[in-house]
Amino acid sequence: MPGEPRHILVILLSEMGSVVLAGPMFAALRQRYPTATLHVLQLKKNQEVAALLGLAKPEHLHALDDRAGLGLLLDIWRVCRTLRRLPLDAVVDCELFSRISSLMSYMSGAPIRAGFTPHTQEGLYRGGFINRAIPYNPYQHISQQFLSLVDALDAEGMPRNKAAPLRGLPADTLLHVPFQAAELIAYKTKMLADHPSLAGRKIVLIYAGGGLLPERAWPANYYAQVARGLCLEGHAVGLIGLRDDAQLARDLRLQINSEFCVDLTGYTRSIRELLMLFHGSDLLITNDGGPGHFASLTPIRTLVFFGPETGRLYGPLGPRAQVLESGIACSPCLSAYNHRETFCDGDNQCLKRIAPAPVLAQAMAALTTPAQAAA
């Protein structure tokens, strides 16, 4: 690795929440290579978060559009040509089981390519394009493993980066989205004007959708019981999600049967607006997914359900997030080794065994604990 590398590329194609967990890695890259220009390669649909967080300048954000096969192939060729012209000194490939990212790290022309290797483990073969390889470790939080990729850049080739420094779990994302106080006040004023029943009450946001992995969702009727209890205790509930979650929100509102529960699915038009909504609320209760990680960028407290995957590897960073897990014997069942294929056939007992009553009690405790005690 040159003492002062010119250009370093980070490949981060996976879910938007992973970008937040990679925050400490970006901070480490900037600290170790302060004169280098950072580039980020993502799927186009995930690029909003990187732009919002300022991970790289807009002209250094590179995107692949995966909506159509031919378009994706053309984008791969276009991006690789752009990267080879820089030229790159190093690539940090953050993907666990993507062969295309490993191939693109080689096609980019970078002489140093750090990434994960399975060694003798099954399910992760990615070709032989990585020359600063570290083993994927299923017992270590992914944020720590991302930091190990930075350490691997200065290692002497293969194998395994054994001399890497000890890395503890980062205490924070080291990411920040700047907001003006007036902007936050204006947004909350608009939200209360649009939904007057929220005014004068502590606001609890609930994300009950499972996204692309419905087995990650805590049962909807459990959410309804918790939301009903919160409304009876004098709080207000906002059901958040994408427009695709609107039917789920309608079903939940029928079960909750309270004027203090409102449908906010599709209400936020961008990640920035979602963060402003978090700033203006008091608690988020969510399934494993992007919202729990985005919440760590704001002062809101969070209760996050994990089951098919584990908070020990993918839990949000920071002191305001609390992970809820049952500890059932088959949990977690999704991993890089099985390409997120579960054998529970939708009967996610790992989440069904987390009863609503204790969750309601934890939510009430979070709402009554002073903010400085939770930080």
Protein Blocks (a to p, Z undefined) as FASTA:
>chain_A
ZZbdfbdcdddfbcfklmmmmmmmmmmmmmmmmmbccdddddfklmmmmmmnopacfklc
ccddfkbfklmmmmmmmmmmmmmmmpcfbdcdfbfklmklmmmmmmnopabdcdddekja
ghiagbjkbfbdcdddfkbcfklmmmmmmmmmmpghjehhlmbccddddfbeoiacdddf
klmmmmmmmmmmmmmmlgopacddddfbgbjmlmlpccfklmmmmmmmmmmnopacdded
dfklmmmmmmmmmmnopakbccfehkagbfklmmmmmmmpmbdcddedjklmmmmmpmbd
cddddfkbcfklmgcedjkbccddehiaklcfbdfkloopafklopafklmmmcfklmmm
mmmmmmmpcfklmZZ
